[in-house]
Amino acid sequence: MLKILLIAADTSRFTNNNYHDFEQELAKRTHLMVYRKSGPIQKILRKIPEKPDFIFIINDVGKTFAPVVTGLSDISIPAGLMVNDAHRFVEQRRRYITRSNIRTFFVICRHNFHHHYPDQKHHQVFFLPQFANTAIFKDYGKEKTIDLMMLGEVSFPEIYPLREKILQHYQDSSDFFSRPHPGWQDFTSKQAETSLIGENYAKTIHQAKLFFACGSVRQVVTFKYFEVPACRTLLLAPVLPELKKIGLIPGVHFVDINAENFPEKAEYYLKNTKERKKITEAGYQFVHHHHSTAHRTEQFVQQVKLVQKLHQK
């Protein structure tokens, strides 16, 4: 069984705990050893029960670039770095990559990664997009009581211009439900009970017939491209460069919109129930069968096995 050392913060109480779910799934498929703190890799290796086949580092979730592992260039074990928001911590991450001689990357957005880190384009860059925990993002079997919904960050119109335009258009409509992002942070159990995160968030999405989303000006395939269809809700969102690789097809799994046509598209699919349900169902089945936590974890395991083969040559 593949032995993996995961070095990452605990995200079990974070706003989006996808990597906690990923970690749990990875533990079923590999011999997983977990370490949470920064430090020299030689010291970390002495604290774990076995020598790993691969070291996987996730250190760009949250407000700080951590944990930071030093000394990676001095060991023979291959190591890979997860890159979520390529636009954050750019200089710090660049220095870290160079100093640690990291040559394997797992990225949620390839074009964004290559834009900020052009020197790494000839290294091993694996596409590992977001996914949905289908145990939470699912059909709750409740009546859909909200016609139009948009949840998430709207405070930065220069980053989310489409969301800003949608919000302005529907702000006085009784058919439109919108709530701001709860903030990227750890939540206590009590806070989680009343916040739009986790199951509360999924159940809220499930109440909508139509849900607006976007990938920001950076054109990143965000969580919502998976989570919304997984809740059996119709996703209205722009086509993005990496959707073809993911397999999400406009007109089949979701509805493509832009800043000019979103009101017309929304009105059409609210009126045409049969077409709305057909696309909603296709999106639901596609995410549950191809982009769940289990699917993404298996994809990662296969990528690591490929790294191993190349490393052994």
Buried (B, 14 or more C-beta within 10 A) or exposed (E): EBBBBBBBBEBEBBBBBBBBBBBBBBBEBBBBBBBEEBBEBEEBBEEEEEEBBBBBBBBBBBEEBBBBBBBBEEEEBBBBBBBBBBBEBEEBBBEBBEEBEBBBBBBBBBBBBBEBBEEBEEEBBBBBBBBBBBEBBBBBEEEBEBBBBBBBBBEEEEBBBBBBBBBEBBEEEEEBBBEEEBEEEBBEEEEBEEBBBBBBBBBBBBBBBBBBBBBBEBBBBBBBBBBBBBBBBBBBBBBBBBBEEBEBBBEEBBBBBEEEEBBEBBEEBBEEEEBBBEBBBBBBBBBBEBBBBBBBBBBBBEBBEEBEEEBEE
